[in-house]
Amino acid sequence: MKTGDPLSSEVKTAIFSESMGFNDLPSDAYKSLAELADSRRFAKNAVIFRAGEPCRAFYLVGEGLVRISICSLTGKRLTYLLVRYGEPLNLVGPFTGEPRLTEAEAAEDSIILSIKREKFIPFAFAYPQVVINIIRILGQAVDSANTRILDMMEKKVEYRLMRALFTLYNKFGARLSFTSTELAELAGTTTESALRALSRLREKNIIETGRREIHIVRPEELSHPEIERLWI
């Protein structure tokens, strides 16, 4: 274990072997990734990287939950991804090194694995399956982003919130620990509009709400042909 590194090489190897983007690799590849990777703890609300910073590393969640968001000049925030164990924070940046629009913030206490881009790029080219996996993930992410753009152009807030809740239900289960502001940032609306939409869903007995918690009691009401999961 490296000095100040909270994860052992064995634990890192296990994480990479279970991680999105690294499936279908030989076993020695996961050991190589573990040797290349550093790990670091981030407290809740700590910033992992900021918008506009050059990308110097590939990042992966080893423990916890990370929020990837985009913020406008007026301060309006859209949560683009909620990244959990075994999921990458950035896929394009390590190859380009260019500044990105997104910011990564720990939504809860987290451990992040990182590999410097000058080490990650040779690894990816040594194992072409990694590049194929990344392209596949990016394709799904682009489709989801386009869907969200169309939703914001023509769908009502209640529909957009239902789609977000359906995605969160499939990812995290029936009990969700999110505030109305966090849900608004996922649905691309204001906190006030999200609160009104949540109230309507509560009146329909689709959800129950408590302090920083939403319980989806009738998930079948969130699932119909027009409401598909997003890439969140």
N, C-alpha and C positions, 0 to 999 in steps of 0.2 A: 504493500500500500504506500502511495506517495505521501510525503509530509503534508498534513492538512487536508488530505483526501478522505472523505468519510466512507467511501466504498472500497472494498477489497477488489482485487483483480477477478476473483471468482464470481463475486456478485455482479460486477460489470459484464462479465462474459454471459451470465444468465440473462441479464437485462437485454443485451443486444440480441441474443438468440430468440427472444420473445417480441422483439420490437418491429413496428411497422417500417417497412422499407428495407429490411434486412432478411426477409424470408428467402428460403431456397439457397442459402449459402453453405459451403462446407464448414465443418465444425472449427477448423483452424482459423477461419475468417473471424469468428466471434472472439477468439482469443487475441487476434491481432487488433481488433477494435478496442478491446479492453486495455491493451497495452498503450494504445494511442490516446485514450480518453482520460481526462481529468474529471473529477466530480466536486461539486461545491453546494453547500446549503444556502438557501435563500429564505428569509423570513417572509411571512405573509405581507403582501403589498410591496415587497422589494422589486425594483426594476432589474430585469435581467439584461435587456438591451433596449435602447431608445430608438425612436424613428430618426432617420437621417444619419445614423452612425454607420460607418463602413462595416461590412460583415467580415469578421476575422475568424469565425469558427462555425462549426455545425453543432447544434444543440439538441439534446434529447432529454425527456423527462424520466428520471429514475424513480422519483417518488413525489407525490403531491399533485397539484393542479396549477396550470399556467394559463393566463388570459392573453391572447394575441388580439390587439385592437388597432384601429385606425382612427386618428383624431383629426377633425377639420380645423381650419384656422379660427373658426368661431367657437371651438371647444366642444362640438358635438362628436360623440364617440360611437363607433360601431365595433362591437366585439366580433371579430372575424373567426376566431377559433378558441375552443377550450381544450387544452392539451393535457392529457393525463399520462399515466405510466406507459412507457414504451412508445410514445408518439413523438415525432420530431417537431421542433419549434420553427425551423426554417429549412427549406429545401433548395431554393434558388440561390440565395445569398452566398453559400459556401463556394459555388461555382463561379460567381461573378465578382464577389468582393465589393460590389457596389452598395451604396446606402439604400435602404428600403423604407417604405412608408409605415411599416408596422412597428408596434412597441410590444414587448413581452414583460408581463408583470406576474409575480407569484400570487395566485388567487388563494393559496393556503401555503403553509410551510412546505417547502419543496427541496428536492435534491436534483440538480441538473448536471448531466454529463455533457462535456464539450470536447470537440476535437478540432484543433487548429486547421484552418482551411488548407494550408500548405501540406498537411498530412492527410487530410480527408480526401482531397482530389486524387492523389495517386492511388489511394486505397480503392476509391470508386472505379477508377479506370482499370485497376487490377482485377476487379470483380464486376464485369459488365452487368450482371444481374441487378446490382444496386442501382445502376442508371435506369434500367428498365422498370424497376419497382418505383423509383422516384417519378418517372414520366407517368406511370399509371396513377399514382397518387395525385399528381398535379392535374391530370385530366379530370378527376373527380372533383377536385377543389375548384377548378375553373367552371365546371358545370354548375356547382353549387352557388358560386359567386354570381353567375349569370341569372340563376333562378331568383336569388335574393334581389337583384337589381329589378327584374321584372315584377316581383312582388311589391316592391316599394313604389313602382310606377302605377300599378293598377289594383292592388289588393288592399282591402281594409285592414286596419290594425288588428282586429280580432283574428282574422285569418292568419296574418303573419305571426301573431303570438301563438296561435295553435300549432303552426308548423314548427316554431322554435320549441314549444313544449313537447311535441311529438318526438323531435330529434333528441331532446334532453332525456326524455323517458327511455328511449331506446339505448342511450349511452350510459345513463346513471341510475335508472330505475324509477320507481313511482314516487319516492320522496326526494324532493329537490331542495337544496339549500342555496337559494338564490333570492336576492332582493328584487323589488319591482324595477329599480334602476338598472340592475344587471340584465333583467329580462328585456327591458326597453332597448338596451344597447345591442342585444342579440336580434331583436325584431326590427331594429332601425326606426324607432319612434321615440316619443318623449315619455318620461316617467308618468306624467299625468294620464296620457293616453293608454299606457300599459295598465295603470291602476283601474281605469274604467273597463278595459277589456277583461281584466282578471275578475272584476266584479260580475260581469255578465257570464263568464264561464262558471263562476261560483254559484250564481243564481240557477244555472242549468244543471247543477250538481255534477259537473265534470271535474272540478277541483275543490279542494279545501285548502285554506290558507291559514298560516300562523306566523309567529315572529320569525322572519327570515326562512320560512319553509313553505313549500307548496307540495301538497299531496295530490297526485293525480289518481282519482278514485274511479274514473270511468275512461281508461285509455282508449277503449274502442271508439269513443266519440271524437277522438283526435285523429283517427285513422280512416280515411276514405280516399278514393282515387285521386283527388286533387291535392291532397296533403301528403307529400313524400318527405323523407328525411333530408335534411341539409347536411353539408359537410361542416360540422361544428366541433 
